[in-house]
Amino acid sequence: MYDYLVVGAGLFGAVFAREAVNKGKKVLVIDKREHIAGNVYTKEIEGINVHEYGAHIFHTNNKEVWDYVNKFAEFNRFTNSPVANYKGELFSLPFNMYTFNKMWGVVTPDEAKAKIEEQKSQAGITEPKNLEEQAISLVGTDIYEKLIKGYTEKQWGRPCTELPAFIIKRLPVRYTFDNNYFNALYQGIPMGGYTGMVANMLDGIEVRTGTDYFENKKELDVQAKKIIYTGPIDAYYDFKLGTLEYRSVRFETEVLDTPNYQGNAAVNFTDRETPYTRIIEHKFFEFGEQPKTVISREYSSEWKPGDEPYYPVNDEKNGALYEEYKKLADAEDDVIFGGRLGEYKYYDMDKVIESALACAGKELSN
């Protein structure tokens, strides 16, 4: 009945489905949630597009991907410039000259570099062995203690000394006054929210939400020649080799009767005592001027079955287990695994789209 059954109506599934239909294929897209767009889903509350599953800011250096998403939505010029709140002290993120000036009173890039070098040598770090040592070698002890340690330990639920150094290797450190968090050439948010963008991708394609693949697997599998599966890879194999670990996130969202709660889209709370990692004020993703505002507090947690899996725990143990599942996946003739959960990989949105386009290009050229 269908050439492809796409399991999951997030970015990977929507892009693949669009490309397949453009090539004349018959496609059915299903999702166990009651909505499309996966974790980039946005819902309108008080005229504000609320990022239901956490802040999603599109950024890329890939012109092909940028041109692709612009076919389905018009993007605004949002620039991600978070603020760090450490016990009421506010610091600029990413770490830049504003941060260094506030922390140490330094004025020039050379003074900032000298301060970091001094703290690094006092700590005696030559070869960073864990996240703590890597962070100190990049930005010194003061910034690590105030702006990295508490936030990271809340986010990962583990001491920084037990986390691998590579997690923080991409940390942006700037000796300029540029407070754009991303170095990407293209950046923005779809005007009207991500749900509209994904709906445009899926325009004219049969989509069934509220449909659990595993509960209906027998009847669904026989309806399609091939399956594009974007759910958790271990769930597909009924966890027979073991369960892959994730971090999860819980959100407390509320509508406030004020036009401006914190003055910025994202404020990170970097002390250990504040239980949430950050507060998102959604209207500022789209320069909103509504009379009310919507905020979400984010709480990081250890994933357990039934929770939404967010971030793969890419340590040695989970990496080895994923490789075993990947061997099973590679042996499948009629199933293609894709996306963040299907590939057990932390993907930025542009990389998901890049991967889906490459997968579709390869598959549909046969």
Buried (B, 14 or more C-beta within 10 A) or exposed (E): EBBBBBBBBBBBBBBBBBBBBEEEBBBBBBBBBEBBBBBBBBBEBBEBBBBBBBBBBBBBEBEEBBEBBBEBBEBBEBBBBBBBBBEEEEBBBBBBBBBBBBBBEBEEBEBBBEBBEEBBEEBEBEEBEBBBBBBBBBBBBBBBBBBBBBBBBBBBEBEBEEBBBEBBEEBBBBBEEBBBBBEBEBBBBBBBBBBBBBBBBBEEBEBEEEBBBEEBEEEBEEEBEBBBBBBBBBBBEEEEBEBBBBBBBEBEBEEEEEEEBBEBBBBBBBBEEBEBBBBBBBBBBBEBEEEBBBBBBBBBBEBEEEBEBBBBBBBEEBEEBBEEBBEBBEEEEEBBBBBBBBBBBEBBBBBBBBBBBEBBEEBBEE
